[in-house]
Structure formats: structure tokens, C-alpha cells
Amino acid sequence: MELIDILNEHGQPTGEILPKREVHRHGHFHASTHLWLYTKSGKVVLQLRAAIKPNFPNCWDVSVAGHISAGETALDTAVREAQEELGISVQKENLQQIGRFRIDYQHAEDYRDREFITIFACEIPDAPLNVTLQVEVVADVTLIPLAQVEQELADPELAKKYVPFNKAYAKEVFDKLNGF
């Protein structure tokens, strides 16, 4: 059972810790991380969410994402999740924090996602991906030009194959990734 630190509406810890399922059922604010893996040639790694995921199954998503467990840091979570989800070892010193974003999505009557997301980027070699997928979470990965992702997200029909990225989030992240 994964335990999560509860945050207030400003992203500060309240001191309360609850199981992840309770956090979502009651819509408590909590913390997560996103890690965007990118290459110098302008490509990013996307993961295809597993069909059994409760929200956005079979949709393309950020390279790596995960909830920050109680007592864990955002940086520790990014490193842990890269290893768990993709079997990729990343070093803390190679991760660049590129943003922090707040989301509030009501996925279902008993599933509300209210997160403060710490966003990292990490350069990887421009070579074929060598991954070991956590199959209950990730069905596939792809290395795709960021420009193609941006074009597809701008097309309402093509955008359906992606987790819906908040426009402000996508602009902030993609602007920074394009700057590398």
C-alpha cells in the first residue's frame, strides 16, 4: 500500500499521510513528478499507458510519472519511477527541474486527482531505447520528435491518442524542451 503526504491548496505538507486510493477518493492535494526524457536531436520518450490503468488507458503520456511517496523527495521519485517503469537508470545530478504545475481533474465520481507536479527533464543518448517495461503500468514506449507531438496535440482527432495535457502545462514544458 502506497502512502502519500497530503498537501494543502498551496502545496505545503499538512502532516497527514493517507493511502493513495484514499487520497484520490477524497480529492486531497498531493505531490507527483513527471520526468521528460529527451535527446539532443529533438526527440522525447513517451510511454503508452497500460490498458488496465484506471485513467487514460492506452494513451501516450509523459516519459515517466509517479506519485511522491510519504517522506520521499520529487527527485528521488523521478529516479525511482524511471527505474520501475522503464528499467532506465538516471542520475539525480542529470535531472533538471523545469517546472511545477498544479492540476485538478475529476476522473470519476470517486476519483479526483489534485496534484502538484514537479517536472524534470533529462537528456538521454540519441540511440535506440533499451527499456524493461513495468507491464502493469506501461504497455509500450516510443522515441518521437517533440515537433510531431506538438502537431498531433494541435489536431483534435490525433490528440485523442494522448493523455490530455493542460495547454499551459504543455506550453511550459515544450518551450523548455525545445530550448535544450
C-alpha positions as CSV (number, residue, x, y, z in Angstrom):
1,M,0.0,0.0,0.0
2,E,1.5,3.3,-1.2
3,L,1.3,6.1,1.4
4,I,1.1,9.7,0.3
5,D,1.8,13.0,2.1
6,I,-1.3,15.3,2.0
7,L,-0.7,18.9,0.9
8,N,-2.8,22.0,1.3
9,E,-4.1,24.1,-1.6
10,H,-0.7,25.9,-1.7
11,G,1.3,22.7,-2.0
12,Q,2.5,22.7,1.6
13,P,2.5,19.4,3.7
14,T,-0.3,19.2,6.2
15,G,1.4,16.4,8.2
16,E,-1.4,13.9,7.2
17,I,-0.4,10.7,5.4
18,L,-3.0,8.5,3.6
19,P,-3.1,5.5,1.3
20,K,-3.1,6.6,-2.4
21,R,-6.6,5.2,-3.1
22,E,-8.0,7.3,-0.2
23,V,-6.1,10.4,-1.5
24,H,-7.8,10.1,-4.8
25,R,-11.2,9.0,-3.5
26,H,-11.4,12.2,-1.3
27,G,-9.6,14.5,-3.7
28,H,-6.8,15.5,-1.4
29,F,-3.9,17.6,-2.8
30,H,-0.7,15.6,-3.1
31,A,2.6,15.6,-5.0
32,S,3.8,13.8,-8.1
33,T,6.7,14.0,-10.5
34,H,7.0,14.0,-14.3
35,L,10.2,13.2,-16.0
36,W,10.7,14.0,-19.7
37,L,13.5,12.1,-21.3
38,Y,14.8,13.9,-24.4
39,T,17.6,13.7,-27.0
40,K,19.7,16.5,-28.5
41,S,18.1,15.8,-31.8
42,G,14.7,17.0,-30.5
43,K,13.0,13.7,-29.7
44,V,11.2,12.7,-26.5
45,V,10.3,9.4,-24.9
46,L,6.6,8.8,-24.5
47,Q,5.0,5.9,-22.7
48,L,1.8,4.1,-23.6
49,R,-0.3,3.7,-20.5
50,A,-1.3,0.1,-19.9
51,A,-4.9,-1.0,-20.8
52,I,-5.6,-1.7,-17.1
53,K,-4.8,1.8,-15.9
54,P,-7.9,3.4,-14.3
55,N,-7.5,6.7,-16.1
56,F,-6.4,7.3,-19.7
57,P,-5.6,3.6,-20.5
58,N,-3.9,3.1,-23.9
59,C,-2.9,6.7,-24.2
60,W,0.5,8.2,-24.8
61,D,1.9,10.1,-21.8
62,V,5.0,11.8,-20.4
63,S,8.2,9.6,-20.3
64,V,7.9,8.8,-16.6
65,A,5.4,9.8,-13.9
66,G,4.6,8.9,-10.4
67,H,3.3,9.9,-7.0
68,I,5.7,11.0,-4.4
69,S,5.6,8.6,-1.6
70,A,5.4,9.8,2.0
71,G,8.8,11.2,3.1
72,E,10.2,11.0,-0.4
73,T,11.5,13.9,-2.5
74,A,10.4,14.7,-6.0
75,L,14.0,14.0,-7.3
76,D,14.0,10.6,-5.5
77,T,10.6,9.8,-7.1
78,A,11.8,10.7,-10.6
79,V,14.8,8.4,-10.3
80,R,12.8,5.5,-8.7
81,E,10.0,5.7,-11.3
82,A,12.4,5.8,-14.3
83,Q,13.8,2.5,-12.9
84,E,10.5,1.0,-12.1
85,E,8.5,1.9,-15.2
86,L,11.2,1.7,-17.9
87,G,14.2,0.0,-16.3
88,I,16.3,3.1,-17.0
89,S,18.9,4.3,-14.5
90,V,19.1,8.1,-14.3
91,Q,21.4,10.0,-12.0
92,K,20.0,12.8,-9.8
93,E,22.6,15.2,-11.0
94,N,21.5,14.8,-14.6
95,L,17.9,15.8,-13.9
96,Q,16.9,19.5,-14.4
97,Q,13.8,20.8,-12.7
98,I,11.9,22.6,-15.4
99,G,8.7,23.5,-13.7
100,R,6.0,22.9,-11.1
101,F,2.4,22.7,-12.1
102,R,-0.9,22.2,-10.3
103,I,-3.7,20.1,-11.7
104,D,-7.2,19.3,-10.6
105,Y,-9.1,16.6,-12.6
106,Q,-12.3,14.8,-11.7
107,H,-11.8,11.5,-13.5
108,A,-14.8,9.7,-11.9
109,E,-17.2,10.3,-9.0
110,D,-14.8,8.6,-6.6
111,Y,-11.5,9.6,-8.3
112,R,-10.3,13.1,-8.1
113,D,-6.7,13.9,-9.0
114,R,-5.4,17.1,-7.3
115,E,-1.7,17.2,-7.7
116,F,1.3,19.5,-7.5
117,I,3.6,18.1,-10.2
118,T,7.3,18.7,-10.1
119,I,8.6,18.4,-13.7
120,F,12.1,17.3,-14.6
121,A,13.9,16.8,-17.9
122,C,16.9,14.5,-18.5
123,E,18.9,14.1,-21.7
124,I,19.4,10.6,-22.9
125,P,21.6,9.3,-25.8
126,D,20.3,9.6,-29.3
127,A,20.3,5.8,-29.7
128,P,17.7,3.0,-29.7
129,L,15.9,2.7,-26.5
130,N,16.9,-0.1,-24.2
131,V,14.0,-0.5,-21.7
132,T,12.4,-3.0,-19.4
133,L,8.7,-2.1,-19.1
134,Q,6.7,-2.4,-15.9
135,V,3.9,-4.1,-17.8
136,E,1.1,-3.4,-15.3
137,V,1.8,0.4,-15.8
138,V,3.4,0.8,-19.3
139,A,2.4,-1.1,-22.5
140,D,5.0,0.4,-24.8
141,V,7.4,3.3,-25.3
142,T,8.4,5.4,-28.3
143,L,11.1,7.9,-29.1
144,I,9.3,10.6,-31.2
145,P,10.2,14.1,-32.4
146,L,8.8,16.7,-30.0
147,A,7.6,18.7,-33.0
148,Q,5.4,15.8,-34.1
149,V,3.9,15.5,-30.6
150,E,3.1,19.2,-30.7
151,Q,1.5,18.9,-34.1
152,E,-0.6,15.9,-33.1
153,L,-1.8,17.6,-29.9
154,A,-3.0,20.6,-32.0
155,D,-5.2,18.3,-34.1
156,P,-8.3,17.4,-32.1
157,E,-8.6,13.9,-33.7
158,L,-4.9,13.0,-33.3
159,A,-4.8,14.4,-29.7
160,K,-7.2,11.7,-28.6
161,K,-4.3,9.2,-28.5
162,Y,-2.6,11.2,-25.8
163,V,-3.3,11.9,-22.1
164,P,-5.0,15.3,-22.3
165,F,-2.2,17.7,-21.4
166,N,-3.3,21.0,-19.9
167,K,-2.4,23.7,-22.5
168,A,-0.4,25.8,-20.1
169,Y,1.5,22.7,-18.9
170,A,2.3,21.7,-22.5
171,K,3.4,25.2,-23.4
172,E,5.7,25.5,-20.4
173,V,7.2,22.0,-20.8
174,F,7.5,22.0,-24.6
175,D,9.1,25.5,-24.7
176,K,11.7,24.4,-22.2
177,L,12.4,21.1,-24.0
178,N,12.7,23.0,-27.3
179,G,15.3,25.2,-25.7
180,F,17.7,22.3,-24.9
